[in-house]
Amino acid sequence: MPGREVLPSTLRRSPDKAQRTWEKTHDSAVETYGEGERAHRTAFAAVKHEFEKVGDHWEPKGRKGPSDRQAAGGGPERRAPTAGGVDANATKDHLMGVARKLDVPGRSRMTKPELVKAIEKANDRQTRRARGD
């Protein structure tokens, strides 16, 4: 199934480049692995390399590179928790800016790992709201 037809809603609300990255990678992964979860994971990994999830959509990171431990080490046999699209490798200042944008309460007293978790929760809330869940 072409990537355009199965494009996740968070990417539909994102810049064209994020959509094209997901579609192109998805379609290539489908040729290699077949349609399914592995093709979707591969496509999201490519998106996370250049974009981070902010609320209910994806925004450019400003730098290319892995967004969390799983993205850095990768591979299906080395599963590590992901940060759900949050750029966990970003500076604390950057994470504070994202948390401010998402109006995360108590952000000024949070450690970097706490900010990552709080942003992930805020992103999930906004995505559910945007989908009408």
Wavefront OBJ file of the C-alpha trace (Angstrom):
o trace
v 0.000 0.000 0.000
v 1.508 3.377 -0.958
v 2.719 5.524 1.941
v 0.362 8.369 1.026
v -2.637 6.113 1.727
v -1.447 5.023 5.190
v 0.134 8.334 6.279
v -0.434 8.750 10.040
v -2.590 11.695 11.118
v 0.266 13.368 12.991
v 2.201 13.522 9.730
v -0.820 14.829 7.801
v -0.598 17.896 10.081
v 3.156 18.224 9.502
v 5.391 19.907 6.894
v 5.485 18.439 3.370
v 9.121 17.351 3.825
v 8.183 15.202 6.843
v 5.358 13.637 4.817
v 7.627 12.944 1.834
v 10.301 11.438 4.096
v 7.762 9.075 5.680
v 6.166 8.104 2.341
v 9.429 7.457 0.512
v 10.914 5.435 3.381
v 7.653 3.534 3.951
v 7.341 2.569 0.303
v 10.953 1.399 0.173
v 10.529 -0.567 3.413
v 7.372 -2.224 2.061
v 9.394 -3.461 -0.929
v 12.011 -4.870 1.446
v 9.969 -6.128 4.425
v 6.376 -6.131 3.213
v 3.482 -4.024 4.496
v 3.126 -3.854 8.247
v 4.638 -2.728 11.512
v 8.270 -3.040 10.398
v 7.710 -0.753 7.398
v 5.980 1.799 9.647
v 8.764 1.664 12.267
v 11.357 2.157 9.548
v 9.478 5.158 8.147
v 9.106 6.759 11.586
v 12.817 6.231 12.267
v 13.614 8.247 9.139
v 11.226 11.023 10.190
v 12.686 11.138 13.720
v 16.140 11.699 12.236
v 15.136 15.190 11.031
v 11.896 15.990 12.882
v 10.570 15.908 16.429
v 7.006 15.539 17.593
v 5.593 18.721 19.089
v 1.993 18.404 20.165
v -0.059 16.774 17.426
v 2.441 17.204 14.563
v 6.121 16.973 13.609
v 8.502 19.971 13.353
v 12.071 20.198 11.993
v 14.712 19.569 14.681
v 17.275 22.029 13.389
v 19.900 19.267 13.325
v 19.961 15.807 11.853
v 20.609 12.769 13.961
v 19.073 10.165 16.236
v 16.389 11.390 18.610
v 16.835 8.845 21.404
v 18.818 5.788 22.531
v 16.814 3.391 20.381
v 17.394 5.477 17.262
v 21.119 5.677 17.988
v 21.607 1.928 18.557
v 18.708 0.585 16.547
v 17.888 -2.834 15.299
v 14.959 -5.078 16.159
v 17.043 -7.333 18.376
v 18.164 -4.412 20.576
v 14.835 -2.896 21.622
v 15.131 0.080 23.938
v 12.337 2.424 24.932
v 11.771 5.308 22.532
v 10.829 8.838 23.500
v 7.764 8.857 21.246
v 9.143 11.394 18.809
v 10.594 13.707 21.479
v 14.183 14.667 20.672
v 15.641 13.252 23.897
v 19.159 14.036 22.641
v 18.375 17.775 22.441
v 19.696 20.227 25.012
v 17.733 20.926 28.157
v 17.203 24.503 26.915
v 15.605 23.176 23.730
v 13.375 20.808 25.706
v 12.362 23.698 27.981
v 11.315 25.673 24.896
v 9.206 22.769 23.620
v 7.674 22.310 27.089
v 6.884 26.035 27.198
v 5.237 25.813 23.773
v 3.112 22.896 25.018
v 2.401 24.688 28.338
v 3.768 21.827 30.461
v 3.170 22.709 34.131
v 6.151 22.580 36.523
v 8.673 22.494 33.676
v 11.120 24.897 35.354
v 11.780 22.389 38.152
v 12.128 19.324 35.900
v 15.271 17.422 35.058
v 16.010 16.629 31.421
v 14.555 13.075 31.625
v 11.452 14.464 33.360
v 11.044 17.049 30.584
v 11.240 14.314 27.932
v 8.496 12.298 29.689
v 6.304 15.384 30.249
v 6.633 16.466 26.603
v 5.818 12.930 25.463
v 2.637 12.972 27.599
v 1.649 16.434 26.334
v 2.209 15.284 22.739
v 0.020 12.229 23.304
v -2.750 14.368 24.820
v -2.736 16.800 21.917
v -2.674 13.979 19.355
v -5.672 12.299 21.018
v -7.511 15.622 21.071
v -6.718 16.263 17.383
v -7.985 12.792 16.442
v -11.144 13.261 18.484
v -10.352 10.353 20.842
l 1 2 3 4 5 6 7 8 9 10 11 12 13 14 15 16 17 18 19 20 21 22 23 24 25 26 27 28 29 30 31 32 33 34 35 36 37 38 39 40 41 42 43 44 45 46 47 48 49 50 51 52 53 54 55 56 57 58 59 60 61 62 63 64 65 66 67 68 69 70 71 72 73 74 75 76 77 78 79 80 81 82 83 84 85 86 87 88 89 90 91 92 93 94 95 96 97 98 99 100 101 102 103 104 105 106 107 108 109 110 111 112 113 114 115 116 117 118 119 120 121 122 123 124 125 126 127 128 129 130 131 132 133
